Amino acid sequence: MKMKALLKIYLSIIVTIVSFYSFTPTIVNADANEKTQKIDQFIQEQKAISKIPGISLVIVEKGKMVYEKGFGYADVQSKTPVTSNTLFELGSTSKAFTGFAILKLEKEGYLNRSDDVRKYIPWLELEYNGEPQAITINQLLYHTSGIATNTISNIPKSNEENALELTVKKLLGQPLNRQPGSSFEYATINYDVLGLVIEKVAKQPFDMYIKQQILEPINMKDSFVGLHQVKSNEMASGYKIGLMREQEYTPPIYRGNIPAGYIISNTNDIANWLMLQLGNSQINSFENKIIQESHIPDQSVKPFDKDTYYASGWGIIGKEDKQYIFHAGANPTFSSYFIMQPDEQIGVAVLSNMNSSYTTEIGQGVMDLWEGKTVNTIHADNFQNLDKTLSLICVIVVGFGMFLSVLLLHSLKKVIKKQRIIVAINMKRAILLVIHSLSVAIIIGLIIMFPKVLPGGSNWEFIQVWGPTSITVLFYSVIVSSVIYYLVGLVKIFTKKEKN
């Protein structure tokens, strides 16, 4: 009897355990489904607000891809949908590949991060306050070299094989903005210098080294190093915001900026990259120690943001007793954002075919949602806000230009009909001509010189490439309106009403 009672208890325990474990996946699946639905809704909302044409998202967790989805269009005109195979320019999230390559080469004995960069590029003599400076590879990795942020505006357009060296040579003659090693200043060209170092020590082009030694070993076989390598019809079209909607745009090629911003990839491949970073990749081509070293930040300088320091192509932030590894990327017509939480082994990557800070907000929001947190849906993009203002000004300027055009045509019609006659120049008219000419020349001169007076200085070519397309529309609208205004003035100065 006692044995029967024990048997019943034993069977009850087994049934309870079995029931619990059979029910647990349902709970987990329900939780995952709820997260997925929230993420889908969040992205659709942010995509509509941001005007981003296409977005690709991937989430990895504990060595598995747990979410992957495309939203919108890789090409708006042909209505080609974004898929996990759609290729995007990564922008500055490319820097982590260059940083990893430097650490790999150091591990193999080709260089030391404490080395003066002139050991590999002897002609790279840079000065601070008129004195030559020693810049280490570590300082380039951590953006503490003293190279100024605005050097990005001097990166030359080029698709030549020597574009990388041409880009680095643009630094010659430009003074450093601060003492090397003293403080953080993000300068994208730091990583172009590192790319040239890699070429020198590896004795092969940077793009070939990264493709063969980094991408292929971790099965990123559909990824490319620079647009010149792309042999695929999966490449997304790039867009900029302009006149309050997406505008397709093809920027110049900056082949010399590949190490800092022009890895081309898709979410299938980026999932492998994230899993490698989190230490749970199935591919053991690289020592985990190198990965871990690439996540060690430089804390010898002040943080560049609250509790945020820079590592080898990654930002490292402490938040709510957790560490997050992240980086944003932006090119003229693409943007990306990667964020990882190593303790929970979660990684999120967002790729989009528009330069928008919403890409970063989406990535951060998805991480929050996956961790069960609430998400902030209120965000403002500087380019979008600027575009709204410029679009309104464009309407005013174009309207004024049309009014002047009508006025000019009306005046010329009167001249043709002899209702206005040409008169000889006198002192009064000569003074009016000088004042009128000077006023128009000043307006056009101020427009042309405007980028130079911006903080840090810039140029129109850079602004037109990186800014909303409404900037270009406004630029030419003001120039054309000024010319029409000048012509109207000339007609008024050199003619007068015919007296009946």
C-alpha positions in Angstrom: 0.0 0.0 0.0 2.9 2.3 0.9 4.6 1.4 -2.3 1.4 2.3 -4.3 1.3 5.7 -2.6 5.0 6.4 -3.4 4.4 5.3 -7.0 1.5 7.8 -7.3 3.6 10.6 -5.9 6.5 9.7 -8.2 4.1 9.7 -11.3 2.6 13.0 -10.2 6.0 14.6 -10.1 6.9 13.3 -13.5 3.6 14.5 -15.0 4.2 17.9 -13.5 7.7 18.2 -14.8 6.7 17.0 -18.3 3.7 19.4 -18.3 6.0 22.3 -17.2 8.6 21.7 -19.9 5.9 21.2 -22.6 4.3 24.4 -21.6 7.5 26.5 -21.3 8.2 26.6 -25.1 4.7 28.0 -25.5 5.5 30.8 -23.1 8.8 31.5 -24.7 7.3 31.4 -28.2 4.5 33.7 -27.1 7.0 36.1 -25.6 9.1 36.1 -28.7 6.0 36.6 -30.9 4.9 39.5 -28.8 8.4 41.1 -29.1 8.4 40.5 -32.9 5.1 42.2 -33.3 6.2 45.2 -31.3 9.4 45.4 -33.3 7.5 45.2 -36.6 5.1 47.9 -35.6 7.9 50.1 -34.2 9.9 49.9 -37.4 6.9 50.5 -39.7 6.1 53.7 -37.6 9.7 55.0 -37.6 10.1 54.2 -41.3 7.0 56.2 -42.2 8.2 59.2 -40.1 11.8 59.1 -41.3 11.0 58.7 -45.0 13.6 55.9 -45.2 12.8 53.9 -48.3 14.2 50.5 -47.2 15.4 48.9 -43.9 16.9 45.5 -43.2 17.1 44.3 -39.6 18.7 41.3 -38.0 18.8 40.1 -34.3 21.2 37.4 -33.0 21.0 35.8 -29.6 23.2 33.1 -28.1 24.7 32.1 -31.4 21.5 32.0 -33.3 19.7 34.4 -35.7 16.4 35.0 -34.0 14.9 37.7 -36.2 15.6 38.9 -39.7 13.3 41.0 -41.9 13.3 43.6 -44.6 11.0 46.6 -44.7 10.2 48.8 -47.7 12.1 49.1 -51.0 15.7 48.5 -52.1 14.7 50.5 -55.1 11.6 52.7 -55.0 11.2 53.2 -58.8 11.2 49.4 -59.5 9.5 48.6 -56.2 12.2 46.0 -55.4 11.6 44.9 -51.8 14.4 44.8 -49.2 15.4 41.2 -48.3 18.1 39.6 -46.2 20.3 39.5 -49.4 20.0 43.3 -50.1 23.3 45.0 -50.0 23.9 48.3 -48.3 26.9 50.5 -47.7 27.7 50.3 -44.0 29.3 53.7 -43.4 31.4 54.0 -40.2 30.4 50.6 -38.9 33.1 49.5 -41.4 35.7 50.9 -39.0 35.4 47.8 -36.8 36.7 45.6 -39.7 39.7 47.9 -40.1 40.3 47.9 -36.3 40.1 44.1 -36.2 42.6 43.8 -39.0 45.1 46.0 -37.1 44.8 43.8 -34.0 45.1 40.7 -36.1 48.3 41.9 -37.8 49.7 42.8 -34.4 48.9 39.3 -33.1 50.8 37.9 -36.1 53.8 40.1 -35.4 53.6 42.6 -38.3 53.2 45.7 -36.2 52.7 47.1 -32.7 49.9 49.5 -31.8 52.4 51.6 -29.9 54.4 52.2 -33.1 54.7 55.7 -34.6 52.7 55.6 -37.8 55.7 57.1 -39.6 57.4 53.7 -39.2 55.0 52.5 -42.0 54.2 55.8 -43.7 57.5 57.8 -43.4 56.2 60.8 -45.3 53.2 61.4 -43.0 54.6 64.3 -41.0 51.9 66.2 -39.1 52.3 69.2 -36.9 50.6 70.7 -33.8 51.4 74.3 -33.0 54.2 74.2 -35.6 55.9 71.2 -34.1 56.1 67.7 -35.7 54.2 65.1 -33.8 54.5 61.4 -33.2 51.1 59.7 -33.7 50.7 56.1 -32.7 48.6 53.4 -34.3 46.6 53.3 -31.0 45.8 57.0 -31.3 44.5 56.5 -34.8 42.3 53.6 -33.6 40.9 55.6 -30.6 40.5 58.9 -32.5 43.0 60.6 -30.2 45.5 61.4 -33.0 44.6 65.1 -33.0 43.4 65.0 -36.7 40.4 67.3 -37.0 36.9 66.1 -37.6 36.4 68.4 -40.6 39.1 66.7 -42.6 36.3 64.5 -44.0 35.4 67.4 -46.3 38.8 67.1 -48.0 38.6 63.5 -48.9 39.1 63.4 -52.7 36.7 61.9 -55.2 38.5 59.0 -56.8 38.0 55.5 -58.1 41.7 55.0 -58.8 43.7 52.2 -57.3 46.0 54.7 -55.4 43.0 56.5 -54.0 43.8 55.5 -50.4 47.3 57.1 -50.6 45.8 60.2 -52.2 43.3 60.5 -49.4 46.0 60.2 -46.6 48.2 62.7 -48.4 45.4 65.3 -48.1 46.4 65.5 -44.4 49.8 66.9 -45.3 50.0 70.6 -44.6 46.9 70.5 -42.4 47.7 71.2 -38.7 46.5 68.9 -36.0 43.6 70.2 -33.9 45.0 69.0 -30.6 48.0 67.3 -29.0 48.0 63.6 -30.0 46.8 61.4 -27.1 45.4 64.3 -25.2 41.7 64.0 -26.0 39.1 62.4 -28.2 38.1 63.9 -31.6 36.3 61.7 -34.1 37.9 62.0 -37.5 36.9 59.4 -40.1 40.2 59.7 -41.9 42.0 58.2 -38.9 40.8 54.8 -40.2 41.9 55.6 -43.8 45.4 56.1 -42.4 45.1 52.7 -40.7 44.0 51.2 -44.0 47.2 52.5 -45.6 49.2 51.0 -42.8 47.5 47.6 -43.4 48.5 47.9 -47.1 52.1 48.6 -46.2 52.5 45.7 -43.8 50.3 43.1 -45.6 51.9 44.0 -48.9 48.6 43.9 -50.7 45.7 46.3 -51.4 43.5 47.0 -48.4 40.3 45.8 -50.1 41.9 42.4 -51.1 43.3 41.9 -47.6 40.0 42.5 -45.8 38.0 40.4 -48.4 40.4 37.4 -48.2 41.6 37.6 -44.6 38.6 38.9 -42.7 35.3 38.5 -44.6 35.7 35.2 -46.4 37.0 33.3 -43.3 33.9 34.2 -41.3 31.6 33.3 -44.2 30.7 36.9 -45.2 31.0 35.8 -48.8 28.3 38.1 -50.1 30.1 41.2 -48.7 32.5 43.5 -50.5 35.2 46.0 -49.7 34.3 49.1 -51.7 31.8 49.6 -54.5 34.4 48.6 -57.2 34.2 45.0 -55.8 30.5 44.7 -56.0 29.4 42.1 -58.6 25.8 41.6 -57.6 22.4 42.9 -58.6 21.3 42.9 -54.9 22.8 46.4 -54.3 20.2 48.8 -52.9 19.7 52.2 -54.5 20.8 55.1 -52.2 18.6 58.0 -51.2 18.7 61.4 -49.5 15.9 63.4 -47.9 15.0 66.4 -50.1 11.9 68.5 -50.5 10.3 66.4 -47.7 10.6 63.1 -49.5 13.2 60.5 -50.5 15.3 61.5 -53.5 17.5 59.0 -55.3 21.0 60.2 -55.5 24.3 58.8 -56.7 27.2 60.4 -54.8 30.8 60.6 -56.0 33.0 57.5 -55.4 35.5 57.9 -52.5 37.6 54.8 -52.9 40.2 56.3 -50.6 37.7 56.3 -47.7 36.9 52.5 -47.9 38.7 51.6 -44.6 36.6 54.1 -42.8 33.2 53.6 -44.4 32.7 51.5 -47.5 32.2 47.9 -46.5 29.2 46.6 -48.5 27.1 43.9 -46.8 23.7 42.5 -46.0 22.0 41.2 -42.8 22.8 37.6 -43.6 26.5 38.3 -43.5 26.3 40.9 -40.7 24.7 38.2 -38.5 27.9 36.3 -38.7 29.9 39.4 -37.8 27.7 40.0 -34.7 28.0 36.4 -33.6 31.8 36.6 -34.0 31.9 39.7 -31.9 29.8 38.0 -29.2 32.1 35.1 -29.0 29.5 32.5 -30.1 30.4 32.1 -33.8 30.6 28.5 -35.2 33.6 29.7 -37.2 36.9 29.5 -35.2 39.1 31.2 -37.7 40.2 33.9 -35.3 41.2 33.8 -31.6 38.5 35.1 -29.3 41.2 37.2 -27.6 41.5 39.4 -30.6 37.8 40.1 -30.6 37.8 40.9 -26.9 40.8 43.2 -27.3 38.9 45.1 -30.0 36.2 45.9 -27.4 38.6 47.4 -24.8 38.1 51.1 -24.8 40.7 53.9 -24.3 40.0 55.3 -20.9 43.1 57.4 -20.8 41.1 60.3 -22.1 37.7 61.8 -21.1 34.6 59.9 -22.4 33.3 61.4 -25.7 29.7 61.0 -24.4 28.2 60.1 -21.0 30.0 57.0 -19.7 31.0 56.2 -23.3 34.5 55.5 -24.5 36.0 54.5 -27.9 37.6 51.1 -28.6 38.9 49.7 -32.0 36.0 50.8 -34.2 33.4 50.4 -31.4 31.8 52.7 -28.9 31.6 51.1 -25.4 28.9 52.4 -23.0 27.9 51.4 -19.5 24.2 51.7 -18.9 22.1 50.2 -16.1 24.9 47.9 -14.9 25.3 46.5 -18.4 27.9 47.1 -21.1 26.8 47.8 -24.6 29.1 47.7 -27.7 27.8 49.8 -30.5 28.6 52.0 -33.6 26.6 54.1 -36.0 27.5 54.5 -39.7 26.5 57.0 -42.3 27.4 57.7 -45.9 25.7 60.3 -48.2 22.9 57.9 -49.1 23.1 55.0 -46.6 23.3 54.5 -42.8 23.6 51.6 -40.3 23.7 50.9 -36.6 25.1 47.9 -34.7 24.5 47.3 -31.0 25.4 44.3 -28.8 24.9 43.3 -25.2 27.6 40.7 -24.5 26.2 39.4 -21.2 22.9 38.4 -22.7 24.7 37.6 -26.0 22.3 39.8 -28.0 23.2 41.7 -31.2 21.1 44.0 -33.3 22.0 45.4 -36.8 20.0 47.9 -38.8 20.9 48.8 -42.4 19.1 51.4 -44.4 19.3 53.1 -47.8 19.2 56.7 -46.6 21.5 58.8 -44.4 19.3 59.3 -41.4 19.8 59.3 -37.6 16.5 57.4 -37.4 18.6 54.3 -38.3 20.4 54.6 -35.0 17.1 55.3 -33.1 15.6 52.2 -34.7 18.6 50.0 -33.6 18.5 51.3 -30.1 14.7 50.9 -29.9 14.9 47.3 -31.2 17.5 46.4 -28.6 15.2 47.9 -25.9 12.2 46.0 -27.1 14.1 42.8 -27.3 15.2 43.3 -23.7 11.6 43.9 -22.6 12.0 47.6 -22.1 9.8 50.5 -23.2 11.0 52.4 -26.2 11.1 56.1 -26.9 9.3 56.8 -30.3 10.0 60.5 -30.3 13.0 61.5 -32.4 14.2 64.4 -34.5 16.6 64.0 -37.4 18.7 67.0 -38.1 18.7 66.5 -41.9 15.0 66.1 -42.0 14.4 69.2 -39.9 16.9 71.2 -42.1 15.1 69.9 -45.2 11.7 71.1 -44.0 13.1 74.6 -43.4 15.0 74.7 -46.7 12.0 73.4 -48.6 9.9 76.3 -47.3 12.6 78.8 -48.2 12.9 77.2 -51.7 9.2 77.8 -52.2 9.6 81.5 -51.3 12.7 82.0 -53.4 11.3 80.1 -56.4 8.1 82.2 -56.1 10.1 85.4 -55.9 12.1 84.3 -58.9 8.9 83.6 -60.9 7.6 87.0 -59.9 10.9 88.6 -61.1 10.7 86.6 -64.4 7.2 87.9 -65.1 8.4 91.5 -64.2 11.4 91.1 -66.6 9.3 89.8 -69.4 6.8 92.5 -68.9 9.5 95.2 -69.0 11.1 93.7 -72.1 7.7 93.6 -73.8 7.4 97.3 -73.1 10.8 97.9 -74.6 9.9 96.0 -77.7 6.7 97.9 -78.1 8.6 101.2 -77.6 6.7 101.9 -74.4 10.1 102.0 -72.7 13.1 103.5 -74.5 16.8 103.1 -74.0 18.5 106.1 -72.5 22.1 107.4 -72.3 23.9 106.7 -69.0 24.2 109.7 -66.7 25.8 110.1 -63.2 22.6 109.1 -61.4 22.1 106.0 -63.5 25.8 105.1 -63.2 25.6 105.3 -59.4 22.5 103.1 -59.5 24.3 100.6 -61.8 27.2 100.4 -59.4 25.0 100.0 -56.3 22.8 97.4 -58.1 25.8 95.4 -59.3 27.5 95.5 -56.0 24.4 94.3 -54.1 23.9 91.3 -56.5 27.6 90.5 -56.3 27.5 90.6 -52.5 24.5 88.2 -52.4 26.2 85.7 -54.8 29.5 86.1 -53.0 28.0 85.4 -49.6 26.3 82.3 -51.0 29.5 81.0 -52.5 31.5 81.8 -49.3 28.9 80.5 -46.9 30.5 77.1 -46.2 33.8 78.7 -45.2 32.1 80.6 -42.3 30.5 77.5 -40.9 32.1 76.2 -37.7 35.1 74.1 -38.7 34.8 75.3 -42.3 33.5 73.3 -45.3 32.9 73.6 -49.0 29.8 73.5 -51.3 30.8 70.2 -52.9 30.9 68.5 -49.5 27.6 70.1 -48.4 25.8 69.2 -51.7 27.0 65.6 -51.4 26.1 65.1 -47.8 23.2 67.5 -47.2 19.5 67.2 -48.2 18.9 67.7 -52.0 16.9 70.8 -51.0 20.3 72.6 -50.4 21.2 72.2 -54.0 17.8 73.3 -55.2 18.0 76.4 -52.9 21.5 77.2 -54.0 20.7 77.3 -57.7 17.3 79.0 -57.0 19.0 81.9 -55.2 21.7 82.2 -58.0 19.1 82.2 -60.8 16.8 84.6 -58.9 19.7 86.9 -58.3 20.6 86.9 -62.0 17.0 87.7 -62.9 16.9 90.4 -60.3 20.0 91.9 -61.8 18.5 91.8 -65.3 15.3 93.5 -64.1 17.5 96.2 -62.5 19.5 96.7 -65.7 16.3 97.1 -67.8 15.0 99.7 -65.3 18.4 101.6 -65.2 19.0 101.7 -68.9 15.4 102.4 -70.0 12.6 104.8 -69.1 9.0 105.1 -69.9 8.2 106.7 -73.2 6.2 109.9 -72.8 3.1 110.1 -74.9 
